[in-house]
Amino acid sequence: MSNVEKLPVQPRREGTAVTLIGTDLPAPYLDEAEPSPLMHTASLWWRRIIRTLQILAVLVLVGFYPALIMASHDVNDSPVILSAESPWASPETGVIVTMIGRELEGPGWAADRPGWHPQARLTGLPAWQNALSTSLSQYARLMAGKSETPDGNPDPDLSAAARLLMPEQGLDQTPRLTAAAEALARYEGRLERDLASKTAGVSDVVDELALFAGWADESYQRLSQRIGTREGWPASREDIQVFFEARARAQIASQLLTASLVSEPDIAVRSSVESRLDKIEASWRRAAELDPIFVSSQAGDARLMADHLAMMAYYLRQASDATRGLGSALIAEEQARAAAAEAAKTEDGAESSEDATDS
């Protein structure tokens, strides 16, 4: 009797399973054979490698995505420096176009991102960009009203830019901002060829100062409503939105104020402006550059963390008072000049009458 016939299983009569030293072995016998130690070790290590890769994938999903969210928060609050080699006919237009380009070429417009994008999870950057676009729209509308066409209508390019800069619910803002920049560029081109007019004079500067002070007052009121509330830690979503909206308005006011005075050198050299300009710019810049790692809005005595909303409200109150003070000083100075001119005119008229009487 052969060794195969002594096995406790029935021999397989059909087909050949494997050949071992010239002997046909049945498949059930091969199933019960012990595996190779080398293959067993390789299989064990393979399972460990797969498990390690799975754990790493989970860690990447848990840690890397939040890291991308933090990295995508890019707020550019640096001063706008226009090129001296090719000066703008309207420095204000140059500032607006530069700010639009910073957002589109830098982080991109957060509100236009799909839901899976890290920027779609942000709070501060969308609030910053929304307030930036809204405030620039308000300023462009003011410029359009001051830059009238020969038939007395607001400038068409500035009006189009103001309309496109205003965010619209349900519409992508990126193409609208691009079109707004193109409209501003057309206005700049017409202004260089003396085919358009721009804001000029003390009254226009005073109107701009009133707009900036109104931004500070609006932000101050919103901040005051949130200061001391016990929602969220270290701050609620609404606290963060209000904080970055205030920063955006302060950034725009600080840059457009400088640009407006650059385009009005006769007003910039006045003593009433020179004595106040540094204080005004410092107040707006402090608010624009208040950039904590985490916004904190602590109720009570704030023992553990700062109250950034209260700090921002304080800076904006200073900026508002300084801006209104400059506007009042310009109005008073202009009234004094008008009174002096009227007195001189009256005196000249009286002298003329005396000369006529003597004759």
Contacts in CASP RR format, 6 or more apart in sequence:
PFRMAT RR
TARGET T0000
AUTHOR 0000-0000-0000
METHOD contacts of the structure
MODEL  1
MSNVEKLPVQPRREGTAVTLIGTDLPAPYLDEAEPSPLMHTASLWWRRII
RTLQILAVLVLVGFYPALIMASHDVNDSPVILSAESPWASPETGVIVTMI
GRELEGPGWAADRPGWHPQARLTGLPAWQNALSTSLSQYARLMAGKSETP
DGNPDPDLSAAARLLMPEQGLDQTPRLTAAAEALARYEGRLERDLASKTA
GVSDVVDELALFAGWADESYQRLSQRIGTREGWPASREDIQVFFEARARA
QIASQLLTASLVSEPDIAVRSSVESRLDKIEASWRRAAELDPIFVSSQAG
DARLMADHLAMMAYYLRQASDATRGLGSALIAEEQARAAAAEAAKTEDGA
ESSEDATDS
2 23 0 8 1.000
3 23 0 8 1.000
4 11 0 8 1.000
4 23 0 8 1.000
4 24 0 8 1.000
4 25 0 8 1.000
4 26 0 8 1.000
5 11 0 8 1.000
7 26 0 8 1.000
7 29 0 8 1.000
9 26 0 8 1.000
9 28 0 8 1.000
9 29 0 8 1.000
10 26 0 8 1.000
11 26 0 8 1.000
12 24 0 8 1.000
12 26 0 8 1.000
12 27 0 8 1.000
12 28 0 8 1.000
16 24 0 8 1.000
17 24 0 8 1.000
17 25 0 8 1.000
17 26 0 8 1.000
17 27 0 8 1.000
17 30 0 8 1.000
18 24 0 8 1.000
18 25 0 8 1.000
18 30 0 8 1.000
65 118 0 8 1.000
68 118 0 8 1.000
69 118 0 8 1.000
69 119 0 8 1.000
69 121 0 8 1.000
69 122 0 8 1.000
71 118 0 8 1.000
72 107 0 8 1.000
72 110 0 8 1.000
72 117 0 8 1.000
72 118 0 8 1.000
72 119 0 8 1.000
72 122 0 8 1.000
72 125 0 8 1.000
73 107 0 8 1.000
73 122 0 8 1.000
73 124 0 8 1.000
73 125 0 8 1.000
74 106 0 8 1.000
74 107 0 8 1.000
74 125 0 8 1.000
75 124 0 8 1.000
75 125 0 8 1.000
75 128 0 8 1.000
75 244 0 8 1.000
75 247 0 8 1.000
75 291 0 8 1.000
76 102 0 8 1.000
76 103 0 8 1.000
76 106 0 8 1.000
77 247 0 8 1.000
77 251 0 8 1.000
77 288 0 8 1.000
77 289 0 8 1.000
77 291 0 8 1.000
79 254 0 8 1.000
79 255 0 8 1.000
80 94 0 8 1.000
80 95 0 8 1.000
80 98 0 8 1.000
80 99 0 8 1.000
80 255 0 8 1.000
80 259 0 8 1.000
82 88 0 8 1.000
82 91 0 8 1.000
82 94 0 8 1.000
82 95 0 8 1.000
82 98 0 8 1.000
82 259 0 8 1.000
88 94 0 8 1.000
88 188 0 8 1.000
89 188 0 8 1.000
89 189 0 8 1.000
89 191 0 8 1.000
89 192 0 8 1.000
89 198 0 8 1.000
90 187 0 8 1.000
90 188 0 8 1.000
90 191 0 8 1.000
90 198 0 8 1.000
90 263 0 8 1.000
91 259 0 8 1.000
91 260 0 8 1.000
91 262 0 8 1.000
91 263 0 8 1.000
92 139 0 8 1.000
92 143 0 8 1.000
92 199 0 8 1.000
92 256 0 8 1.000
92 259 0 8 1.000
92 260 0 8 1.000
92 263 0 8 1.000
93 184 0 8 1.000
93 187 0 8 1.000
93 188 0 8 1.000
93 191 0 8 1.000
94 184 0 8 1.000
94 188 0 8 1.000
94 259 0 8 1.000
95 255 0 8 1.000
95 256 0 8 1.000
95 259 0 8 1.000
96 136 0 8 1.000
96 139 0 8 1.000
96 140 0 8 1.000
96 161 0 8 1.000
96 184 0 8 1.000
96 256 0 8 1.000
97 181 0 8 1.000
97 184 0 8 1.000
97 185 0 8 1.000
97 188 0 8 1.000
99 132 0 8 1.000
99 136 0 8 1.000
99 252 0 8 1.000
99 255 0 8 1.000
100 136 0 8 1.000
100 177 0 8 1.000
100 180 0 8 1.000
100 181 0 8 1.000
101 177 0 8 1.000
101 181 0 8 1.000
103 109 0 8 1.000
103 129 0 8 1.000
103 132 0 8 1.000
103 177 0 8 1.000
104 174 0 8 1.000
104 177 0 8 1.000
104 178 0 8 1.000
107 119 0 8 1.000
107 125 0 8 1.000
108 119 0 8 1.000
108 174 0 8 1.000
109 129 0 8 1.000
109 172 0 8 1.000
109 173 0 8 1.000
109 174 0 8 1.000
109 177 0 8 1.000
110 119 0 8 1.000
110 120 0 8 1.000
110 122 0 8 1.000
110 125 0 8 1.000
110 126 0 8 1.000
110 129 0 8 1.000
111 126 0 8 1.000
111 129 0 8 1.000
111 130 0 8 1.000
111 167 0 8 1.000
111 173 0 8 1.000
112 172 0 8 1.000
112 173 0 8 1.000
112 174 0 8 1.000
113 119 0 8 1.000
113 120 0 8 1.000
114 120 0 8 1.000
119 125 0 8 1.000
119 126 0 8 1.000
123 237 0 8 1.000
123 240 0 8 1.000
123 241 0 8 1.000
123 244 0 8 1.000
124 240 0 8 1.000
124 241 0 8 1.000
124 243 0 8 1.000
124 244 0 8 1.000
125 244 0 8 1.000
127 240 0 8 1.000
127 241 0 8 1.000
127 242 0 8 1.000
127 243 0 8 1.000
127 244 0 8 1.000
127 245 0 8 1.000
127 248 0 8 1.000
128 244 0 8 1.000
128 245 0 8 1.000
128 247 0 8 1.000
128 248 0 8 1.000
129 173 0 8 1.000
129 248 0 8 1.000
130 167 0 8 1.000
130 245 0 8 1.000
131 244 0 8 1.000
131 245 0 8 1.000
131 246 0 8 1.000
131 248 0 8 1.000
131 249 0 8 1.000
132 248 0 8 1.000
132 251 0 8 1.000
132 252 0 8 1.000
133 165 0 8 1.000
133 166 0 8 1.000
133 167 0 8 1.000
133 173 0 8 1.000
133 177 0 8 1.000
134 165 0 8 1.000
134 166 0 8 1.000
134 167 0 8 1.000
135 215 0 8 1.000
135 248 0 8 1.000
135 249 0 8 1.000
135 252 0 8 1.000
136 165 0 8 1.000
136 252 0 8 1.000
137 161 0 8 1.000
137 162 0 8 1.000
137 163 0 8 1.000
137 165 0 8 1.000
137 166 0 8 1.000
138 162 0 8 1.000
138 211 0 8 1.000
139 208 0 8 1.000
139 211 0 8 1.000
139 252 0 8 1.000
139 256 0 8 1.000
140 158 0 8 1.000
140 161 0 8 1.000
140 162 0 8 1.000
140 165 0 8 1.000
140 180 0 8 1.000
140 184 0 8 1.000
141 158 0 8 1.000
141 159 0 8 1.000
141 162 0 8 1.000
142 199 0 8 1.000
142 207 0 8 1.000
142 208 0 8 1.000
142 211 0 8 1.000
143 155 0 8 1.000
143 158 0 8 1.000
143 198 0 8 1.000
143 199 0 8 1.000
144 154 0 8 1.000
144 155 0 8 1.000
144 158 0 8 1.000
144 159 0 8 1.000
144 161 0 8 1.000
144 162 0 8 1.000
145 154 0 8 1.000
145 155 0 8 1.000
145 158 0 8 1.000
146 198 0 8 1.000
146 199 0 8 1.000
146 204 0 8 1.000
146 207 0 8 1.000
147 154 0 8 1.000
147 155 0 8 1.000
147 158 0 8 1.000
147 187 0 8 1.000
147 196 0 8 1.000
147 197 0 8 1.000
147 198 0 8 1.000
147 199 0 8 1.000
148 154 0 8 1.000
148 155 0 8 1.000
148 197 0 8 1.000
149 155 0 8 1.000
149 156 0 8 1.000
149 196 0 8 1.000
155 187 0 8 1.000
155 196 0 8 1.000
155 197 0 8 1.000
157 183 0 8 1.000
157 184 0 8 1.000
157 186 0 8 1.000
157 187 0 8 1.000
157 190 0 8 1.000
157 196 0 8 1.000
158 183 0 8 1.000
158 184 0 8 1.000
158 187 0 8 1.000
160 179 0 8 1.000
160 180 0 8 1.000
160 183 0 8 1.000
161 180 0 8 1.000
161 181 0 8 1.000
161 183 0 8 1.000
161 184 0 8 1.000
161 187 0 8 1.000
164 176 0 8 1.000
164 177 0 8 1.000
164 179 0 8 1.000
164 180 0 8 1.000
164 183 0 8 1.000
165 176 0 8 1.000
165 177 0 8 1.000
165 180 0 8 1.000
167 173 0 8 1.000
168 176 0 8 1.000
187 196 0 8 1.000
189 195 0 8 1.000
189 196 0 8 1.000
190 196 0 8 1.000
191 197 0 8 1.000
191 198 0 8 1.000
198 263 0 8 1.000
199 205 0 8 1.000
199 208 0 8 1.000
199 260 0 8 1.000
200 263 0 8 1.000
200 264 0 8 1.000
201 264 0 8 1.000
201 267 0 8 1.000
202 267 0 8 1.000
202 330 0 8 1.000
202 331 0 8 1.000
202 334 0 8 1.000
205 260 0 8 1.000
205 261 0 8 1.000
205 264 0 8 1.000
205 267 0 8 1.000
205 327 0 8 1.000
205 330 0 8 1.000
206 327 0 8 1.000
206 330 0 8 1.000
206 331 0 8 1.000
208 256 0 8 1.000
208 257 0 8 1.000
208 260 0 8 1.000
209 257 0 8 1.000
209 323 0 8 1.000
209 324 0 8 1.000
209 326 0 8 1.000
209 327 0 8 1.000
209 330 0 8 1.000
210 324 0 8 1.000
210 327 0 8 1.000
212 253 0 8 1.000
212 256 0 8 1.000
212 257 0 8 1.000
212 284 0 8 1.000
212 319 0 8 1.000
212 323 0 8 1.000
213 320 0 8 1.000
213 323 0 8 1.000
213 324 0 8 1.000
214 320 0 8 1.000
215 249 0 8 1.000
215 250 0 8 1.000
215 252 0 8 1.000
215 253 0 8 1.000
216 249 0 8 1.000
216 250 0 8 1.000
216 253 0 8 1.000
216 316 0 8 1.000
216 317 0 8 1.000
216 319 0 8 1.000
216 320 0 8 1.000
216 323 0 8 1.000
217 320 0 8 1.000
218 249 0 8 1.000
219 242 0 8 1.000
219 245 0 8 1.000
219 246 0 8 1.000
219 249 0 8 1.000
219 250 0 8 1.000
219 312 0 8 1.000
219 313 0 8 1.000
219 316 0 8 1.000
220 313 0 8 1.000
220 316 0 8 1.000
220 317 0 8 1.000
220 320 0 8 1.000
222 242 0 8 1.000
222 245 0 8 1.000
222 246 0 8 1.000
223 242 0 8 1.000
223 243 0 8 1.000
223 246 0 8 1.000
223 309 0 8 1.000
223 310 0 8 1.000
223 312 0 8 1.000
223 313 0 8 1.000
223 316 0 8 1.000
224 313 0 8 1.000
226 236 0 8 1.000
226 238 0 8 1.000
226 239 0 8 1.000
226 242 0 8 1.000
226 297 0 8 1.000
226 309 0 8 1.000
227 297 0 8 1.000
227 307 0 8 1.000
227 309 0 8 1.000
227 310 0 8 1.000
227 313 0 8 1.000
228 297 0 8 1.000
228 298 0 8 1.000
228 299 0 8 1.000
228 300 0 8 1.000
228 307 0 8 1.000
229 236 0 8 1.000
229 239 0 8 1.000
229 297 0 8 1.000
229 299 0 8 1.000
230 299 0 8 1.000
231 238 0 8 1.000
231 239 0 8 1.000
232 239 0 8 1.000
234 294 0 8 1.000
234 295 0 8 1.000
234 296 0 8 1.000
234 297 0 8 1.000
234 298 0 8 1.000
234 305 0 8 1.000
235 243 0 8 1.000
235 294 0 8 1.000
235 295 0 8 1.000
235 296 0 8 1.000
235 297 0 8 1.000
235 308 0 8 1.000
235 309 0 8 1.000
236 297 0 8 1.000
239 295 0 8 1.000
239 297 0 8 1.000
239 309 0 8 1.000
240 295 0 8 1.000
242 309 0 8 1.000
243 295 0 8 1.000
243 297 0 8 1.000
243 308 0 8 1.000
243 309 0 8 1.000
243 312 0 8 1.000
246 287 0 8 1.000
246 312 0 8 1.000
246 316 0 8 1.000
247 287 0 8 1.000
247 288 0 8 1.000
247 290 0 8 1.000
247 291 0 8 1.000
247 312 0 8 1.000
250 284 0 8 1.000
250 285 0 8 1.000
250 287 0 8 1.000
250 288 0 8 1.000
250 315 0 8 1.000
250 316 0 8 1.000
250 319 0 8 1.000
251 288 0 8 1.000
253 284 0 8 1.000
253 319 0 8 1.000
253 323 0 8 1.000
254 281 0 8 1.000
254 284 0 8 1.000
254 285 0 8 1.000
254 288 0 8 1.000
257 280 0 8 1.000
257 281 0 8 1.000
257 284 0 8 1.000
257 323 0 8 1.000
258 281 0 8 1.000
261 267 0 8 1.000
261 268 0 8 1.000
261 273 0 8 1.000
261 277 0 8 1.000
262 268 0 8 1.000
267 273 0 8 1.000
267 330 0 8 1.000
268 274 0 8 1.000
268 277 0 8 1.000
270 330 0 8 1.000
270 333 0 8 1.000
272 326 0 8 1.000
272 329 0 8 1.000
272 330 0 8 1.000
272 333 0 8 1.000
273 326 0 8 1.000
273 329 0 8 1.000
273 330 0 8 1.000
276 322 0 8 1.000
276 325 0 8 1.000
276 326 0 8 1.000
276 329 0 8 1.000
277 326 0 8 1.000
279 322 0 8 1.000
280 319 0 8 1.000
280 322 0 8 1.000
280 323 0 8 1.000
280 326 0 8 1.000
283 315 0 8 1.000
283 318 0 8 1.000
283 319 0 8 1.000
283 322 0 8 1.000
284 319 0 8 1.000
286 315 0 8 1.000
286 318 0 8 1.000
287 312 0 8 1.000
287 315 0 8 1.000
287 316 0 8 1.000
287 319 0 8 1.000
290 308 0 8 1.000
290 311 0 8 1.000
290 312 0 8 1.000
290 315 0 8 1.000
292 306 0 8 1.000
292 308 0 8 1.000
295 308 0 8 1.000
295 309 0 8 1.000
296 302 0 8 1.000
296 305 0 8 1.000
296 306 0 8 1.000
296 307 0 8 1.000
296 308 0 8 1.000
297 307 0 8 1.000
297 308 0 8 1.000
297 309 0 8 1.000
298 304 0 8 1.000
298 305 0 8 1.000
298 306 0 8 1.000
298 307 0 8 1.000
END
